Amino acid sequence: MEYLIGSITTFFIIIFVYFNVSASVRQNTTPTLRFSQSYRYYLISPYSPFVYTGSSAEEVKTQAMVHFDKVNLKIVLFEDQAYWIQDEAFYTAELSPDGKIDKLTQKVVDTMTMDPVQLNKIMIIVETLREGK
């Protein structure tokens, strides 16, 4: 009978110690850190000459930017005229009184017959369209 009481007491002490130790180990575990690919790139880019960092002057074309350029059209509104570049041609159209572009007046701009003042105005508009701002 003494052995039975001793073994039961030992069993409960072992269970008690196991749960207390495992609970304290679970509380003291450090969280595993997961670094993203961009963060790893940020860490190694200053130390690796082989990693392409690009320059501030270059604009990197991302897939989203290419899709945006395909779907959207940049238009400059100037003196009741709308100007845009589409299919490697420079177009103009008049604006209706409510501010919408009148598609019936759409035509390709002929720069060969323009005087220098008009040509300078068109050059400024084309530069604005190419900038994208």
C-alpha positions in Angstrom: 0.0 0.0 0.0 2.9 2.4 0.7 4.3 1.8 -2.8 0.9 2.6 -4.3 0.5 5.9 -2.4 4.2 6.8 -3.3 3.7 6.0 -7.0 0.4 8.0 -7.2 2.0 11.0 -5.4 5.1 10.8 -7.7 2.8 10.6 -10.7 0.8 13.7 -9.7 4.0 15.6 -8.9 5.5 14.8 -12.3 2.2 15.9 -14.1 2.2 19.1 -12.0 5.8 19.9 -12.8 5.4 19.0 -16.5 2.4 21.4 -17.0 4.1 24.2 -15.1 7.4 23.9 -17.0 5.6 23.6 -20.4 3.4 26.6 -19.7 6.5 28.7 -18.8 8.3 27.6 -21.9 5.3 28.5 -24.1 5.3 32.0 -22.6 9.0 32.6 -23.1 9.3 31.6 -26.7 10.4 34.2 -29.1 8.2 34.8 -32.1 9.7 33.6 -35.4 10.4 36.5 -37.7 9.5 36.2 -41.3 11.1 38.6 -43.7 9.6 39.5 -47.0 11.6 39.4 -50.2 11.6 43.2 -50.4 13.0 43.6 -46.9 15.8 41.1 -47.6 16.6 43.0 -50.8 16.7 46.2 -48.8 19.1 44.6 -46.3 21.6 43.2 -48.9 21.4 46.0 -51.6 24.0 48.3 -50.1 26.5 45.4 -49.7 26.2 43.7 -53.1 27.5 45.2 -56.2 25.6 42.7 -58.3 22.2 43.8 -57.1 20.5 46.2 -59.5 19.4 49.3 -57.5 18.5 51.5 -60.4 18.9 55.2 -60.3 16.5 58.0 -59.4 16.7 59.3 -63.0 15.5 56.0 -64.5 11.9 55.0 -64.3 11.3 51.3 -63.9 8.4 50.0 -65.9 6.3 47.7 -63.7 3.6 45.4 -65.0 1.0 47.7 -63.4 2.4 50.8 -65.1 2.3 49.0 -68.5 -1.3 48.0 -68.0 -2.2 51.6 -66.9 -0.6 53.0 -70.0 -2.6 50.6 -72.2 -5.9 51.2 -70.6 -5.8 55.0 -70.0 -5.1 58.0 -72.2 -3.4 61.2 -71.1 -5.3 64.3 -72.3 -4.3 68.0 -72.1 -7.0 70.6 -72.1 -5.8 73.9 -73.4 -7.9 76.9 -74.8 -11.1 75.0 -75.5 -9.1 72.2 -77.2 -8.2 68.7 -76.1 -4.8 67.2 -77.1 -3.6 63.6 -76.8 -1.2 61.1 -78.3 -2.7 57.9 -79.5 -1.2 55.2 -81.9 1.9 57.3 -82.4 -0.1 60.3 -83.7 -0.9 63.7 -82.1 -4.7 64.4 -82.0 -6.8 67.4 -81.2 -10.5 67.9 -80.7 -12.8 70.8 -79.6 -14.5 70.8 -76.2 -18.3 71.0 -76.1 -19.8 73.7 -73.8 -20.4 71.1 -71.0 -16.6 70.3 -71.0 -16.7 67.0 -72.9 -14.6 66.1 -75.9 -16.4 66.4 -79.2 -15.4 63.3 -81.2 -16.7 64.7 -84.4 -14.0 67.4 -84.4 -11.2 65.0 -83.7 -8.3 65.3 -86.2 -4.6 64.7 -86.4 -2.4 67.8 -85.8 -0.4 68.8 -88.9 2.8 70.4 -87.6 4.3 71.1 -91.0 2.0 74.0 -91.8 2.2 75.7 -88.4 4.0 79.0 -87.6 6.7 79.1 -84.9 4.3 80.3 -82.2 1.8 77.5 -82.7 4.7 75.0 -83.0 6.1 76.1 -79.6 2.6 75.8 -78.0 2.3 72.2 -79.5 5.9 71.4 -78.2 4.9 72.4 -74.7 1.8 70.3 -74.9 3.6 67.3 -76.2 6.2 67.6 -73.4 3.4 67.7 -70.8 1.9 64.6 -72.3 5.2 62.7 -72.3 5.9 63.7 -68.7 2.7 62.1 -67.5 2.1 64.7 -64.8 
